[in-house]
Amino acid sequence: MPRRLSRVMPLPLLVAAILLVSSCASDAPSTHGPRQSPGSELVRRMTFSPLQVTIPRVGREVDRRVLGNGIILYLAEDQSLPVLDVYAVFRAGSLYETAARPGVAQFTASQLRNGGTTRRTAEALNEELEVLGASIEASASAEAISLSLSALAKDTDQAMELLAEVIRQPAFDGKPLEIFKGRVIEDLRRLADNPARLLAREFTRTLYTEAHPLGRPLTPAQAEAIQAEHLRDYYRRFFHPNNMMLAVVGDFRREEMAARIQTLFGDWPSSPLDLPAPPEVQPRFERGVYIIPRNLAQASLALGHFGINRFNPDRYAIELMDAILGGSGFSSRIMERIRTEEGLAYSVGTMFPTSTRDISLFWATAQTKNENVPRAVAAILEEMRRIQRQPVSQDELDRAKEALVNSFVFRFTSRFGIVVQLMTQEFNGYPADYLDTLLDRYRAVTVADVQRVAGEYLHPDASTILIIGDPTQFESGMRTFGPVHRLPVESPG
């Protein structure tokens, strides 16, 4: 049955409403959550015809098959445009790296595409793709190495052959590897000059520690040590048809495409697959302040602690709680308190990821003047405690639900994006009806649920705080938040 989403306004009207809200914002302080300006009240009273959304389903709009060698194939015809889109994914991300070889997943992904194949040099592959007007891209994430292909439908045969060649016959040529290595090393050397990136890296490293792959950021020396043979070893370990999922969408006939894929990949023999179990995250909650000294006019700070993984049944209530607390931009409590009421920071907010395989990190971030760091930290922690002690209003929860529900439709704007979502759903271990029942799980969250998860999953009195800035202006004021440590400033070499 089609899902009904309420109160979605057309984009031009939405933009006008946002501008109206911004221009009408009140200066009166708030004691009961975000204040409502006359403009926002006007927007809230607007009503629109419900939007009809049909949730795509495997076996209905999308065909799922398993080849004899274990490849899981998702197929969907789309004659709206004469194009072909393909997405391949292997469970081979950085979580599977060893402590001795961080970065090898990222390098392997890059050189699958840029290192040429056993039949074509990197230059020849680039030239052929350019003639076709096609692109093949590869990337690595924590869980996966993925490849994507975009081409015109008329070039389907040639484009698919090139993709199969890249996947099955990578050469990992040394010259492109050295070029990529140089770029990575230079980027790592410049990281220390980017406070936002440095903050994210060091906050993650401090919490996860080197006991877990997520706590082992790549260094220039480690990048320099990666050789082509390391990439070949990593490829041989993870690139097997029985570790591959493939989504193909475009202007083609389903059975013809299935036969084409069988020809290209069907003779690729499967192999025993022994995926290593990534080290388990061992969450710990302890107060502590970590400072990276930098002579900057403005400090960057992060505070937080361990969160949850995607299999936690409280994830839906946690997402709504986080939206109210600090994850929803200008309408969130922390933005209202830190920026609008106290004028301590221009940029502030929270993130509570709920879709990761391993335990994620909840964190709040802000940029503020060095001398305002203690006040900003205190205000964020106070808002975390307040949402634990006092139930949110039904109006706040309804607005958070409405924003989330109304955004749901934008997940289904393209057939290719839909198919990739459905395949990723299986990759992540979600049930087949996950999307069909998703909105109902958000709608079922109550005010009591929000207060319960805030009390259980927020730890304001056991938060790790990391600051990049001038410690002479805030260090003494941070001792009230826990033991203070200075992190060494690493040499860029």
Backbone hydrogen bonds, N-H to C=O, Kabsch-Sander energy under -0.5 kcal/mol:
donor,donor_aa,acceptor,acceptor_aa,energy
3,R,53,V,-3.8
5,L,3,R,-0.6
5,L,51,L,-2.0
7,R,48,F,-0.7
9,M,7,R,-0.6
14,L,10,P,-2.4
15,V,11,L,-2.7
16,A,12,P,-2.2
17,A,13,L,-2.5
18,I,14,L,-2.4
19,L,15,V,-2.4
20,L,16,A,-2.3
21,V,17,A,-2.6
22,S,18,I,-2.5
23,S,19,L,-2.4
24,C,20,L,-1.5
25,A,22,S,-0.8
32,H,33,G,-0.6
37,S,35,R,-0.6
41,E,37,S,-2.2
42,L,38,P,-2.0
43,V,39,G,-2.1
44,R,40,S,-2.4
45,R,41,E,-1.4
46,M,42,L,-0.6
46,M,43,V,-1.2
51,L,5,L,-3.0
53,V,3,R,-2.4
53,V,51,L,-0.6
55,I,53,V,-0.6
59,G,62,V,-4.2
60,R,57,R,-1.9
61,E,57,R,-1.2
62,V,57,R,-1.5
63,D,75,L,-2.9
65,R,73,L,-2.8
67,L,71,I,-2.7
70,G,67,L,-2.0
72,I,244,M,-2.0
73,L,65,R,-3.3
73,L,71,I,-0.6
74,Y,246,L,-3.2
75,L,63,D,-2.9
76,A,248,V,-1.8
78,D,250,G,-2.7
81,L,78,D,-0.5
83,V,81,L,-2.0
84,L,151,A,-2.9
85,D,249,V,-3.0
86,V,149,L,-2.4
87,Y,247,A,-2.5
88,A,147,L,-3.0
89,V,245,M,-2.4
90,F,145,I,-2.5
91,R,243,N,-0.8
92,A,90,F,-1.6
93,G,143,E,-1.4
94,S,141,S,-2.0
95,L,142,A,-2.8
96,Y,93,G,-2.0
97,E,94,S,-1.6
101,R,98,T,-1.2
104,V,101,R,-1.3
107,F,103,G,-2.3
108,T,104,V,-2.4
109,A,105,A,-2.4
110,S,106,Q,-2.1
111,Q,107,F,-2.4
112,L,108,T,-1.5
113,R,109,A,-1.0
114,N,110,S,-2.5
115,G,111,Q,-1.5
117,T,120,R,-3.3
118,T,169,Q,-2.2
125,L,121,T,-2.5
126,N,122,A,-2.4
127,E,123,E,-2.4
128,E,124,A,-2.2
129,L,125,L,-2.3
130,E,126,N,-2.3
131,V,127,E,-2.3
132,L,128,E,-1.8
133,G,129,L,-1.1
134,A,129,L,-2.4
135,S,150,S,-2.3
137,E,148,S,-2.2
139,S,146,S,-2.3
141,S,144,A,-3.0
145,I,90,F,-2.0
146,S,139,S,-2.6
147,L,88,A,-2.6
148,S,137,E,-2.6
149,L,86,V,-2.4
150,S,135,S,-2.2
151,A,84,L,-2.2
153,A,82,P,-2.3
155,D,152,L,-1.7
156,T,153,A,-1.7
159,A,155,D,-2.8
160,M,156,T,-2.8
161,E,157,D,-2.0
162,L,158,Q,-2.0
163,L,159,A,-2.2
164,A,160,M,-2.6
165,E,161,E,-2.0
166,V,162,L,-2.4
167,I,163,L,-2.4
168,R,164,A,-2.8
169,Q,165,E,-2.7
171,A,116,G,-2.3
172,F,116,G,-0.7
173,D,115,G,-2.1
177,L,173,D,-1.3
178,E,174,G,-2.2
179,I,175,K,-1.8
180,F,176,P,-2.5
181,K,177,L,-2.9
182,G,178,E,-2.2
183,R,179,I,-1.7
184,V,180,F,-2.5
185,I,181,K,-2.7
186,E,182,G,-2.2
187,D,183,R,-2.3
188,L,184,V,-2.5
189,R,185,I,-2.2
190,R,186,E,-1.5
191,L,187,D,-0.8
191,L,188,L,-0.6
192,A,188,L,-0.5
193,D,190,R,-1.8
194,N,191,L,-2.2
198,L,194,N,-2.7
199,L,195,P,-2.6
200,A,196,A,-2.0
201,R,197,R,-2.4
202,E,198,L,-2.6
203,F,199,L,-2.5
204,T,200,A,-2.0
205,R,201,R,-2.4
206,T,202,E,-2.6
207,L,203,F,-1.8
208,Y,204,T,-2.6
209,T,205,R,-2.1
212,H,209,T,-1.6
215,G,212,H,-2.0
216,R,213,P,-1.6
223,A,219,T,-2.4
224,E,220,P,-2.4
225,A,221,A,-1.3
226,I,222,Q,-0.6
226,I,223,A,-1.2
230,H,227,Q,-0.9
231,L,227,Q,-1.2
232,R,228,A,-2.2
233,D,229,E,-2.3
234,Y,230,H,-2.1
235,Y,231,L,-2.8
236,R,232,R,-2.7
237,R,233,D,-1.5
238,F,234,Y,-1.6
239,F,235,Y,-2.9
240,H,238,F,-1.5
243,N,240,H,-2.2
244,M,241,P,-1.5
245,M,89,V,-2.1
246,L,72,I,-2.9
247,A,87,Y,-3.1
248,V,74,Y,-2.7
249,V,85,D,-2.8
250,G,76,A,-1.5
251,D,83,V,-2.1
252,F,250,G,-1.6
257,M,253,R,-2.5
258,A,254,R,-2.5
259,A,255,E,-2.1
260,R,256,E,-2.0
261,I,257,M,-2.6
262,Q,258,A,-2.0
263,T,259,A,-2.0
264,L,260,R,-2.1
265,F,261,I,-2.9
266,G,261,I,-0.6
266,G,262,Q,-2.0
268,W,265,F,-1.8
274,D,272,P,-0.6
286,E,284,R,-0.5
288,G,463,S,-1.4
289,V,483,P,-3.1
290,Y,465,I,-3.2
291,I,485,H,-2.7
292,I,467,I,-3.0
294,R,469,G,-2.8
296,L,294,R,-2.1
299,A,368,T,-3.0
300,S,468,I,-2.3
301,L,366,A,-2.7
302,A,466,L,-2.5
303,L,364,A,-2.3
304,G,464,T,-2.1
305,H,362,F,-1.9
307,G,360,S,-3.3
308,I,353,P,-0.6
310,R,356,T,-2.8
312,N,309,N,-1.6
315,R,312,N,-1.8
318,I,314,D,-2.4
319,E,315,R,-2.2
320,L,316,Y,-1.6
321,M,317,A,-2.5
322,D,318,I,-2.8
323,A,319,E,-2.1
324,I,320,L,-2.0
325,L,321,M,-2.4
326,G,322,D,-2.9
327,G,322,D,-3.2
328,S,323,A,-1.0
329,G,326,G,-0.5
331,S,328,S,-1.1
332,S,329,G,-1.8
333,R,324,I,-2.6
334,I,325,L,-3.0
336,E,332,S,-2.1
337,R,333,R,-2.7
338,I,334,I,-3.0
339,R,334,I,-0.5
339,R,335,M,-1.7
340,T,335,M,-1.7
341,E,336,E,-2.4
342,E,337,R,-1.9
343,G,339,R,-0.7
344,L,338,I,-3.0
345,A,338,I,-0.7
346,Y,367,Q,-0.6
347,S,367,Q,-0.5
348,V,346,Y,-0.5
349,G,365,T,-1.8
350,T,326,G,-1.6
351,M,363,W,-2.2
360,S,308,I,-2.4
362,F,305,H,-2.6
363,W,351,M,-2.3
364,A,303,L,-3.1
365,T,349,G,-2.4
366,A,301,L,-2.0
367,Q,347,S,-1.6
368,T,299,A,-2.2
369,K,344,L,-0.5
370,N,297,A,-1.0
372,N,369,K,-1.5
373,V,370,N,-1.4
376,A,372,N,-2.6
377,V,373,V,-2.6
378,A,374,P,-2.5
379,A,375,R,-2.3
380,I,376,A,-2.2
381,L,377,V,-2.4
382,E,378,A,-2.2
383,E,379,A,-2.1
384,M,380,I,-1.9
385,R,381,L,-2.2
386,R,382,E,-2.6
387,I,383,E,-1.9
388,Q,384,M,-0.7
389,R,385,R,-2.3
390,Q,386,R,-2.9
397,L,393,S,-2.1
398,D,394,Q,-2.7
399,R,395,D,-2.4
400,A,396,E,-2.2
401,K,397,L,-2.6
402,E,398,D,-2.7
403,A,399,R,-2.4
404,L,400,A,-2.0
405,V,401,K,-3.3
406,N,402,E,-2.8
407,S,403,A,-1.3
408,F,404,L,-0.6
408,F,405,V,-1.1
410,F,407,S,-1.1
411,R,408,F,-1.8
412,F,409,V,-1.8
413,T,410,F,-0.6
418,I,414,S,-1.9
419,V,415,R,-2.3
420,V,416,F,-2.5
421,Q,417,G,-2.0
422,L,418,I,-2.3
423,M,419,V,-2.5
424,T,420,V,-2.8
425,Q,421,Q,-2.3
426,E,422,L,-1.4
427,F,423,M,-2.5
428,N,424,T,-2.6
429,G,426,E,-1.4
430,Y,425,Q,-2.5
434,Y,431,P,-1.7
437,T,433,D,-1.7
438,L,434,Y,-0.7
439,L,435,L,-0.5
441,R,437,T,-1.4
441,R,438,L,-0.5
442,Y,438,L,-1.5
443,R,439,L,-2.8
444,A,440,D,-1.5
445,V,442,Y,-1.5
450,V,446,T,-2.0
451,Q,447,V,-2.1
452,R,448,A,-2.4
453,V,449,D,-2.7
454,A,450,V,-2.0
455,G,451,Q,-2.1
456,E,452,R,-1.8
457,Y,453,V,-3.1
458,L,454,A,-1.5
462,A,459,H,-1.7
463,S,460,P,-0.6
464,T,304,G,-3.0
465,I,288,G,-2.8
466,L,302,A,-3.2
467,I,290,Y,-2.6
468,I,300,S,-2.9
469,G,292,I,-1.5
469,G,467,I,-0.6
473,Q,470,D,-1.8
474,F,471,P,-1.1
475,E,471,P,-2.7
478,M,474,F,-0.7
478,M,475,E,-1.3
479,R,476,S,-0.9
481,F,478,M,-1.9
482,G,479,R,-1.1
485,H,289,V,-3.0
487,L,291,I,-3.0
487,L,485,H,-0.5
490,E,488,P,-0.8
